[in-house]
Amino acid sequence: MNPFFTTRSGLRSALLAAVLALTATALAAPPAAARGDRVRLGSAGDVSRSAWSGPAFTMNGDGGVVAASMRRAIDTIRGGTGTIDVVVLAGSAASSGSTTPECDSVMRLAGVNSCTTWTLTTASDGNNAQVNQDIRNAEFVYFAGGDQCRYTAWKGTSLPASVKSVVAKGGGSGGGSAGTHINSSIVYDACRGSITSDEALDDPYDSYATFTTGMFSWPHYADTINDSHFVARDRMGRLMSFAARAVKDGRTTQGRAWGVGVDEGGGSLFLDAQGKATLYGADAYIVLADHQPEKAVAGQPLTYKGFKIWHLTPGATFDFAQRPTCGYYLRSVIDGRADAGLYDGTPSAC
Protein backbone atom coordinates (compact mmCIF):
# COMPACT_ATOMS: atom_id res chain seq x y z
CA MET A 1 0.00 0.00 0.00
CA ASN A 2 1.14 3.50 -0.78
CA PRO A 3 3.13 4.78 2.23
CA PHE A 4 3.24 8.35 0.95
CA PHE A 5 -0.51 8.94 1.27
CA THR A 6 -3.07 8.28 3.93
CA THR A 7 -6.81 7.87 4.20
CA ARG A 8 -8.91 11.01 3.99
CA SER A 9 -9.45 11.13 7.73
CA GLY A 10 -5.74 11.41 8.36
CA LEU A 11 -4.79 13.57 5.39
CA ARG A 12 -4.78 16.94 7.19
CA SER A 13 -2.35 15.85 9.92
CA ALA A 14 -0.17 14.01 7.39
CA LEU A 15 0.08 17.08 5.18
CA LEU A 16 0.98 19.28 8.14
CA ALA A 17 3.70 16.87 9.21
CA ALA A 18 5.06 16.73 5.67
CA VAL A 19 5.18 20.51 5.37
CA LEU A 20 7.04 20.83 8.66
CA ALA A 21 9.50 18.12 7.68
CA LEU A 22 10.20 19.71 4.31
CA THR A 23 10.66 23.12 5.90
CA ALA A 24 13.16 21.74 8.39
CA THR A 25 15.26 19.92 5.80
CA ALA A 26 15.00 22.07 2.67
CA LEU A 27 18.15 24.05 3.44
CA ALA A 28 19.99 21.22 5.14
CA ALA A 29 20.36 18.78 2.27
CA PRO A 30 20.13 18.70 -1.53
CA PRO A 31 17.44 16.56 -3.15
CA ALA A 32 18.37 12.91 -3.50
CA ALA A 33 19.26 11.73 -6.97
CA ALA A 34 17.05 9.03 -8.49
CA ARG A 35 18.96 5.82 -8.95
CA GLY A 36 18.60 2.06 -9.11
CA ASP A 37 20.41 0.04 -6.45
CA ARG A 38 21.41 -3.54 -7.26
CA VAL A 39 22.36 -6.17 -4.67
CA ARG A 40 22.94 -9.76 -5.77
CA LEU A 41 23.10 -12.76 -3.45
CA GLY A 42 24.29 -16.24 -4.42
CA SER A 43 26.04 -17.10 -7.67
CA ALA A 44 27.43 -14.30 -9.82
CA GLY A 45 26.42 -16.15 -12.98
CA ASP A 46 22.91 -16.88 -14.26
CA VAL A 47 21.53 -20.34 -14.90
CA SER A 48 21.31 -21.32 -18.57
CA ARG A 49 18.69 -23.85 -19.61
CA SER A 50 16.61 -24.46 -22.75
CA ALA A 51 13.23 -25.00 -21.08
CA TRP A 52 11.37 -24.37 -17.84
CA SER A 53 8.27 -26.00 -16.40
CA GLY A 54 6.10 -23.07 -15.24
CA PRO A 55 4.55 -20.62 -15.20
CA ALA A 56 3.85 -20.28 -11.49
CA PHE A 57 2.63 -17.34 -9.43
CA THR A 58 2.47 -16.38 -5.75
CA MET A 59 0.27 -13.60 -4.36
CA ASN A 60 0.78 -12.85 -0.68
CA GLY A 61 -1.36 -11.05 1.88
CA ASP A 62 1.56 -9.04 3.21
CA GLY A 63 4.98 -8.11 1.89
CA GLY A 64 7.06 -11.01 3.12
CA VAL A 65 7.97 -14.10 1.12
CA VAL A 66 5.88 -17.11 2.19
CA ALA A 67 8.26 -20.06 2.22
CA ALA A 68 5.68 -22.75 1.43
CA SER A 69 4.26 -21.12 -1.71
CA MET A 70 7.64 -19.80 -2.87
CA ARG A 71 9.17 -23.25 -2.49
CA ARG A 72 6.39 -24.70 -4.60
CA ALA A 73 6.88 -22.04 -7.27
CA ILE A 74 10.62 -22.73 -7.40
CA ASP A 75 10.12 -26.49 -7.64
CA THR A 76 7.41 -26.08 -10.30
CA ILE A 77 9.51 -23.82 -12.49
CA ARG A 78 12.67 -25.92 -12.30
CA GLY A 79 10.71 -29.15 -12.74
CA GLY A 80 12.30 -30.62 -9.64
CA THR A 81 15.86 -30.38 -10.96
CA GLY A 82 18.50 -27.67 -11.22
CA THR A 83 18.22 -24.15 -9.87
CA ILE A 84 16.63 -20.82 -10.82
CA ASP A 85 17.50 -17.13 -10.61
CA VAL A 86 15.15 -14.72 -8.84
CA VAL A 87 14.84 -10.94 -9.18
CA VAL A 88 13.13 -8.82 -6.51
CA LEU A 89 11.80 -5.42 -7.58
CA ALA A 90 11.26 -2.77 -4.90
CA GLY A 91 10.03 0.79 -5.24
CA SER A 92 11.84 1.96 -2.12
CA ALA A 93 14.55 0.73 0.22
CA ALA A 94 13.63 -1.54 3.11
CA SER A 95 12.64 0.59 6.11
CA SER A 96 14.78 -1.27 8.63
CA GLY A 97 17.09 -4.25 9.05
CA SER A 98 18.39 -5.98 5.94
CA THR A 99 18.40 -4.12 2.62
CA THR A 100 17.42 -7.40 0.89
CA PRO A 101 14.75 -9.02 3.11
CA GLU A 102 12.97 -10.87 0.30
CA CYS A 103 16.19 -12.27 -1.15
CA ASP A 104 17.34 -13.26 2.33
CA SER A 105 14.24 -15.47 2.57
CA VAL A 106 14.51 -16.80 -0.99
CA MET A 107 18.15 -17.80 -0.59
CA ARG A 108 17.23 -20.06 2.33
CA LEU A 109 15.15 -22.22 -0.03
CA ALA A 110 16.52 -25.11 -2.06
CA GLY A 111 16.78 -24.75 -5.82
CA VAL A 112 17.89 -21.09 -5.95
CA ASN A 113 21.05 -20.10 -7.81
CA SER A 114 20.85 -16.36 -7.09
CA CYS A 115 18.54 -13.60 -5.94
CA THR A 116 19.02 -10.01 -7.10
CA THR A 117 17.28 -7.06 -5.46
CA TRP A 118 16.71 -3.95 -7.55
CA THR A 119 15.49 -0.82 -5.74
CA LEU A 120 14.09 1.55 -8.37
CA THR A 121 13.10 5.07 -7.38
CA THR A 122 11.72 6.62 -10.58
CA ALA A 123 9.48 5.53 -13.44
CA SER A 124 12.36 5.88 -15.90
CA ASP A 125 14.29 3.20 -14.01
CA GLY A 126 11.97 0.76 -15.77
CA ASN A 127 14.06 1.38 -18.91
CA ASN A 128 17.37 0.64 -17.16
CA ALA A 129 19.21 -1.82 -19.42
CA GLN A 130 20.80 -3.76 -16.56
CA VAL A 131 17.47 -4.07 -14.74
CA ASN A 132 15.78 -5.49 -17.81
CA GLN A 133 18.67 -7.83 -18.57
CA ASP A 134 18.57 -9.21 -15.03
CA ILE A 135 14.80 -9.72 -15.26
CA ARG A 136 14.96 -11.48 -18.60
CA ASN A 137 17.73 -13.76 -17.35
CA ALA A 138 15.70 -14.69 -14.25
CA GLU A 139 13.06 -17.36 -13.81
CA PHE A 140 10.98 -15.61 -11.15
CA VAL A 141 10.22 -11.93 -10.51
CA TYR A 142 8.99 -10.91 -7.05
CA PHE A 143 7.47 -7.45 -6.48
CA ALA A 144 8.16 -6.36 -2.91
CA GLY A 145 5.62 -4.74 -0.63
CA GLY A 146 5.44 -0.97 -0.41
CA ASP A 147 3.76 1.22 -3.02
CA GLN A 148 1.95 -0.18 -6.05
CA CYS A 149 1.68 3.31 -7.53
CA ARG A 150 5.45 3.23 -8.08
CA TYR A 151 5.01 -0.09 -9.89
CA THR A 152 2.21 1.09 -12.18
CA ALA A 153 4.46 4.03 -13.16
CA TRP A 154 6.59 1.46 -15.01
CA LYS A 155 3.71 0.70 -17.38
CA GLY A 156 5.15 2.71 -20.26
CA THR A 157 8.69 1.37 -19.87
CA SER A 158 10.49 -1.79 -20.99
CA LEU A 159 10.05 -3.48 -17.63
CA PRO A 160 6.56 -5.04 -18.05
CA ALA A 161 7.60 -6.75 -21.29
CA SER A 162 10.68 -8.14 -19.54
CA VAL A 163 8.54 -9.60 -16.74
CA LYS A 164 6.15 -11.08 -19.32
CA SER A 165 9.11 -12.74 -21.05
CA VAL A 166 9.95 -14.54 -17.80
CA VAL A 167 6.42 -15.96 -17.57
CA ALA A 168 6.37 -16.82 -21.29
CA LYS A 169 9.51 -18.98 -21.00
CA GLY A 170 7.99 -20.96 -18.12
CA GLY A 171 9.11 -18.87 -15.17
CA GLY A 172 6.89 -16.93 -12.83
CA SER A 173 5.87 -13.74 -11.08
CA GLY A 174 4.53 -12.82 -7.67
CA GLY A 175 4.73 -10.47 -4.77
CA GLY A 176 3.35 -9.37 -1.46
CA SER A 177 1.03 -6.52 -0.44
CA ALA A 178 1.68 -3.90 -3.15
CA GLY A 179 3.36 -6.70 -5.12
CA THR A 180 0.14 -8.70 -4.95
CA HIS A 181 -1.87 -5.77 -6.32
CA ILE A 182 0.36 -5.36 -9.35
CA ASN A 183 -0.10 -9.01 -10.38
CA SER A 184 -3.85 -8.69 -11.03
CA SER A 185 -5.22 -7.60 -14.39
CA ILE A 186 -7.05 -4.61 -12.86
CA VAL A 187 -4.76 -2.88 -10.37
CA TYR A 188 -6.00 -0.71 -7.54
CA ASP A 189 -3.00 1.61 -7.77
CA ALA A 190 -3.60 3.86 -4.71
CA CYS A 191 -1.94 6.76 -6.54
CA ARG A 192 -4.20 9.27 -4.77
CA GLY A 193 -4.03 7.47 -1.42
CA SER A 194 -5.50 4.49 0.38
CA ILE A 195 -9.28 4.17 0.53
CA THR A 196 -11.25 2.40 3.27
CA SER A 197 -14.22 0.10 2.81
CA ASP A 198 -16.65 2.70 4.18
CA GLU A 199 -15.34 5.36 1.81
CA ALA A 200 -15.46 3.06 -1.23
CA LEU A 201 -19.02 1.93 -0.48
CA ASP A 202 -20.15 5.49 0.15
CA ASP A 203 -18.89 6.50 -3.30
CA PRO A 204 -17.44 3.94 -5.74
CA TYR A 205 -16.08 6.87 -7.77
CA ASP A 206 -14.28 8.45 -4.81
CA SER A 207 -11.15 10.29 -5.98
CA TYR A 208 -9.02 7.82 -4.00
CA ALA A 209 -10.38 4.86 -6.02
CA THR A 210 -7.92 4.83 -8.94
CA PHE A 211 -6.97 1.95 -11.19
CA THR A 212 -4.38 0.89 -13.75
CA THR A 213 -4.96 -1.72 -16.45
CA GLY A 214 -2.87 -3.13 -19.25
CA MET A 215 0.26 -4.12 -17.35
CA PHE A 216 -0.16 -7.84 -16.70
CA SER A 217 -2.84 -10.43 -17.41
CA TRP A 218 -1.53 -13.82 -16.40
CA PRO A 219 -2.82 -17.09 -17.88
CA HIS A 220 -6.29 -17.97 -16.52
CA TYR A 221 -6.21 -14.90 -14.25
CA ALA A 222 -8.07 -12.32 -16.35
CA ASP A 223 -10.63 -9.88 -14.93
CA THR A 224 -9.13 -10.00 -11.43
CA ILE A 225 -8.58 -7.29 -8.84
CA ASN A 226 -6.21 -8.29 -6.04
CA ASP A 227 -6.29 -6.92 -2.50
CA SER A 228 -4.07 -7.63 0.50
CA HIS A 229 -4.10 -7.42 4.33
CA PHE A 230 -7.68 -8.37 3.68
CA VAL A 231 -9.51 -9.36 6.86
CA ALA A 232 -7.01 -7.63 9.15
CA ARG A 233 -7.81 -4.25 7.57
CA ASP A 234 -11.49 -4.99 6.78
CA ARG A 235 -11.19 -4.58 3.02
CA MET A 236 -14.16 -6.66 1.86
CA GLY A 237 -16.32 -3.56 1.34
CA ARG A 238 -13.80 -1.80 -0.84
CA LEU A 239 -13.15 -4.95 -2.92
CA MET A 240 -16.90 -5.21 -3.51
CA SER A 241 -16.93 -1.58 -4.63
CA PHE A 242 -13.91 -2.12 -6.90
CA ALA A 243 -15.53 -5.16 -8.54
CA ALA A 244 -18.87 -3.40 -9.07
CA ARG A 245 -17.14 -0.42 -10.61
CA ALA A 246 -15.02 -2.60 -12.90
CA VAL A 247 -18.20 -4.11 -14.31
CA LYS A 248 -19.91 -0.72 -14.61
CA ASP A 249 -16.91 0.81 -16.39
CA GLY A 250 -16.48 -2.09 -18.81
CA ARG A 251 -12.98 -2.94 -17.59
CA THR A 252 -13.57 -6.71 -17.83
CA THR A 253 -13.70 -9.03 -20.81
CA GLN A 254 -17.02 -10.77 -20.04
CA GLY A 255 -18.90 -8.34 -17.83
CA ARG A 256 -17.70 -10.06 -14.66
CA ALA A 257 -15.07 -8.93 -12.16
CA TRP A 258 -13.34 -11.26 -9.72
CA GLY A 259 -11.95 -9.70 -6.56
CA VAL A 260 -9.23 -11.73 -4.83
CA GLY A 261 -8.50 -10.76 -1.22
CA VAL A 262 -5.66 -12.49 0.66
CA ASP A 263 -5.18 -11.96 4.37
CA GLU A 264 -1.88 -11.17 6.07
CA GLY A 265 -0.07 -13.43 8.54
CA GLY A 266 1.34 -15.85 5.97
CA GLY A 267 -1.53 -15.90 3.49
CA SER A 268 -0.38 -16.76 -0.03
CA LEU A 269 -2.28 -17.83 -3.13
CA PHE A 270 -0.22 -20.06 -5.42
CA LEU A 271 -1.39 -20.27 -9.05
CA ASP A 272 -0.13 -22.99 -11.41
CA ALA A 273 0.05 -23.14 -15.21
CA GLN A 274 -3.36 -24.79 -15.44
CA GLY A 275 -5.03 -21.99 -13.48
CA LYS A 276 -5.50 -23.94 -10.27
CA ALA A 277 -4.88 -21.87 -7.14
CA THR A 278 -3.90 -23.32 -3.77
CA LEU A 279 -4.05 -21.26 -0.61
CA TYR A 280 -1.30 -21.26 2.02
CA GLY A 281 -1.10 -19.82 5.50
CA ALA A 282 -4.17 -17.62 6.05
CA ASP A 283 -7.68 -17.11 4.66
CA ALA A 284 -8.60 -15.64 1.30
CA TYR A 285 -11.83 -14.56 -0.38
CA ILE A 286 -12.98 -14.54 -4.00
CA VAL A 287 -15.66 -11.90 -4.69
CA LEU A 288 -17.60 -12.10 -7.95
CA ALA A 289 -19.60 -9.22 -9.44
CA ASP A 290 -21.37 -10.85 -12.40
CA HIS A 291 -23.99 -8.25 -13.33
CA GLN A 292 -24.34 -4.50 -13.58
CA PRO A 293 -24.72 -2.74 -10.23
CA GLU A 294 -28.16 -1.43 -9.38
CA LYS A 295 -26.53 1.93 -8.59
CA ALA A 296 -22.92 2.98 -9.13
CA VAL A 297 -22.83 6.73 -9.62
CA ALA A 298 -20.20 9.29 -8.71
CA GLY A 299 -20.96 10.96 -5.41
CA GLN A 300 -23.63 8.44 -4.38
CA PRO A 301 -23.53 5.27 -2.24
CA LEU A 302 -23.20 1.92 -4.01
CA THR A 303 -26.10 -0.48 -4.40
CA TYR A 304 -25.26 -3.97 -5.63
CA LYS A 305 -27.42 -7.00 -4.88
CA GLY A 306 -25.92 -10.46 -4.84
CA PHE A 307 -22.14 -10.49 -4.71
CA LYS A 308 -21.00 -14.13 -4.81
CA ILE A 309 -18.27 -14.84 -2.26
CA TRP A 310 -16.05 -17.88 -1.87
CA HIS A 311 -14.24 -18.20 1.47
CA LEU A 312 -10.98 -20.12 1.15
CA THR A 313 -9.08 -21.53 4.11
CA PRO A 314 -5.47 -22.82 4.02
CA GLY A 315 -5.20 -25.87 1.81
CA ALA A 316 -8.28 -24.96 -0.25
CA THR A 317 -8.11 -24.75 -4.03
CA PHE A 318 -9.88 -22.56 -6.59
CA ASP A 319 -9.91 -23.21 -10.32
CA PHE A 320 -9.45 -19.95 -12.23
CA ALA A 321 -9.43 -21.79 -15.56
CA GLN A 322 -12.85 -23.35 -14.95
CA ARG A 323 -14.30 -20.85 -12.50
CA PRO A 324 -16.89 -22.45 -10.24
CA THR A 325 -20.61 -21.74 -10.34
CA CYS A 326 -21.40 -22.99 -6.83
CA GLY A 327 -19.88 -23.07 -3.35
CA TYR A 328 -20.38 -19.36 -2.71
CA TYR A 329 -22.53 -17.35 -0.31
CA LEU A 330 -24.36 -14.14 -1.23
CA ARG A 331 -23.99 -10.68 0.23
CA SER A 332 -25.39 -7.33 -0.91
CA VAL A 333 -24.75 -3.62 -0.50
CA ILE A 334 -27.74 -1.28 -0.32
CA ASP A 335 -27.15 2.48 -0.36
CA GLY A 336 -23.59 2.01 0.80
CA ARG A 337 -24.44 -0.34 3.69
CA ALA A 338 -23.16 -3.89 3.38
CA ASP A 339 -24.91 -6.94 4.79
CA ALA A 340 -23.70 -8.35 8.08
CA GLY A 341 -21.42 -11.38 8.07
CA LEU A 342 -19.31 -10.40 5.08
CA TYR A 343 -16.52 -12.79 6.04
CA ASP A 344 -18.60 -15.78 7.10
CA GLY A 345 -21.48 -17.33 5.17
CA THR A 346 -22.98 -20.72 4.38
CA PRO A 347 -21.88 -21.73 0.88
CA SER A 348 -24.33 -22.96 -1.71
CA ALA A 349 -24.31 -26.68 -2.41
CA CYS A 350 -22.41 -28.05 -5.39
Disulfide bonds with the S-S distance in Angstrom:
Cys103-Cys115 2.03
Cys149-Cys191 2.09
Cys326-Cys350 2.11
